Amino acid sequence: MKKWLAAVLMITVLIIAGCSNDSGGVSTDNSTIQKVLKEKKLVIGMSPGYFPFDMKDPNGDFVGYDVDTANALGEALGVKVEYKQFTFDGLIPALQTGEVDMIFAGMTIRGDRALAVSFANPYFQTGQAVMVPGSDTKSKTWQDLDVKGNKIAVGIGTTGALLAKDVFKNAEILDFEEFPSAAAAMAQGEADAVVYDEPAIAVWKLRNEDAVTQLEGLISTENLGIAIKKNDFETIQWVNSFLSSYLGSPTELASHAKWFESSDWLDEVVDE
């Protein structure tokens, strides 16, 4: 870990030094990286409940793949990492008003969001999947669910919500604050299916075994990105440099194995 961390720190110094001159480098005015280095603190916006990316343990501490990534980023900068919790649709406004410095929330890179924030390079690829009750033995694809009278639960403001409202022409779409709420509604018979990111549905399936079924195939594929203040080019450049060193490193591979290749942690987190 020390080798890639030293490399990232060196990149940081070189970028900041280069950006601070007057010879046409990227402007550091209003730069998040400069602010973070000055205050020795990086404030991350999260929306717990997105398994296995953003969760909380029984002590109220943030855990998950995104948390590991954000902590590694903070370590590379040599600053303390602080987490603030929001509903998913409250994250971008929090970034725009400066309440947080970055968003780590399994956020899909989309054109409409890119009008409000900027994204670093993708750090994870996933897609939208469909989950139905285990008692549903008839539905094989999402198209089977698109009939009048069916209700599809989604997390408000998520890519799954937008996609469901676009592709389901006959079924009713129900908005819930977060994925666990949508899944709970389905379990209670208030919805016939849930549309959400595949990793979270896969984990929910692990936790609930035969109570739920994930339909085969994905409705879409998409890239997840770290959201940064709009047009903060210095910070985007630095985060991209960090990701190029972090992704595939022993630290990241260990994090990926823990959260995506094992279920040992399931009893160590709580639903939000």
Buried (B, 14 or more C-beta within 10 A) or exposed (E): EEEBBEBBBEBBEEBBEBBBEEEEBBBBEEBBBBBBBEEEBBBBBBBBBBBBBBBBEEEEEBBBBBBBBBBBBBBBBEBEBEBBBBBBBBBBEBBEEEBBBBBBBBBBBBEEBEEEBBBBBBBBEBBBBBBBBBEBEEBBEBEBBBEEEBBBBBBBBBBBBBBBBEBBEEBEBBBBBBBBBBBBBBBEEEBBBBBBBBBBBBBBBBBBEEBBBBBEEBBBEBBBBBBBBEEBBBBBBBBEBBBBBBBEBEBBEEBBEBBBEEEEBEEEBBBB
